[in-house]
Amino acid sequence: MDGDVADLGALTDAAGKHDALLIIDEAHATGVLGARGAGLAELQDVEKQIDVTIGTLSKALGSLGGFVAGPRVAMEALINSARPFIFTTALPPACAAAALAALAIVETEPARRTRVLAVAAYVRQELRRMGYDCGDSATPIIPVILGDSEEALRAATALRERGIYIPAIRPPTVPPNSARLRISLMATHTEGHVERLLAALRLFRDVRQK
Ligand SMILES: Cc1ncc(COP(=O)(O)O)c(C=O)c1O
């Protein structure tokens, strides 16, 4: 929710110590983090210590559906006994083809993830300079924690009126008094988009401070 990242080294150590299976969800990291865009485990160089990885085809890959990756024995067990998998319609071929095409783009166009991460770093820096609380965000998901739910809704409405769609996330999705705007940046956001966003949030801050 906060665009922050887990310490997978600590989690693999804890799993090893307790003889536990470590399953990680790379939904927001696939195609975005790591030298090859393989995710957070690649970025933190712990890929070999992860037992099972789950993820979605619906975020950076822009399709629909998801995946589970791990040892063959675990995959066979899921294929043969996971009821939600057995009793659901298979992924439409068009979605599978779109995800495959997106994976090829992830492999061959690394500049896209360099760009989205650079845009995110810039937006975070500017928002913090304005005095906003962006939590521990380290990815293209950036929370702007406002606290009050009504205020978060007011900010989201003001942004929407300026052609910027950023949802207001409120309790119970987040803890009490931590309502926030949740910014999701993309590699295709232009400098113009970013400056429009920052100008709108600067204005919102100024109105709020009055
Ligand atoms: C961490 C995480 N895992 C899984 C999912 C599910 O993805 P999908 O909507 O493609 O099923 C989401 C969706 O927001 C997510 O944030």
The ligand as an SDF file (V2000), in Angstrom:
LIG
                    3D

 16 16  0  0  0  0  0  0  0  0999 V2000
    0.2370   -6.9660   -3.6490 C   0  0  0  0  0  0  0  0  0  0  0  0
   -0.8360   -7.4040   -4.5960 C   0  0  0  0  0  0  0  0  0  0  0  0
   -0.9200   -8.7010   -4.9240 N   0  0  0  0  0  0  0  0  0  0  0  0
   -1.8570   -9.1360   -5.7700 C   0  0  0  0  0  0  0  0  0  0  0  0
   -2.7740   -8.2720   -6.3490 C   0  0  0  0  0  0  0  0  0  0  0  0
   -3.8380   -8.8280   -7.2300 C   0  0  0  0  0  0  0  0  0  0  0  0
   -3.6630   -8.5270   -8.5450 O   0  0  0  0  0  0  0  0  0  0  0  0
   -4.8590   -8.7860   -9.5660 P   0  0  0  0  0  0  0  0  0  0  0  0
   -5.7800   -7.6220   -9.4150 O   0  0  0  0  0  0  0  0  0  0  0  0
   -4.1950   -8.8350  -10.8900 O   0  0  0  0  0  0  0  0  0  0  0  0
   -5.4950  -10.0630   -9.1830 O   0  0  0  0  0  0  0  0  0  0  0  0
   -2.7170   -6.9320   -6.0430 C   0  0  0  0  0  0  0  0  0  0  0  0
   -3.6860   -5.9990   -6.6520 C   0  0  0  0  0  0  0  0  0  0  0  0
   -3.7830   -4.8400   -6.3710 O   0  0  0  0  0  0  0  0  0  0  0  0
   -1.7070   -6.4800   -5.1450 C   0  0  0  0  0  0  0  0  0  0  0  0
   -1.6240   -5.1790   -4.8270 O   0  0  0  0  0  0  0  0  0  0  0  0
  1  2  1  0
  2  3  1  0
  2 15  2  0
  3  4  2  0
  4  5  1  0
  5  6  1  0
  5 12  2  0
  6  7  1  0
  7  8  1  0
  8  9  2  0
  8 10  1  0
  8 11  1  0
 12 13  1  0
 12 15  1  0
 13 14  2  0
 15 16  1  0
M  END
$$$$
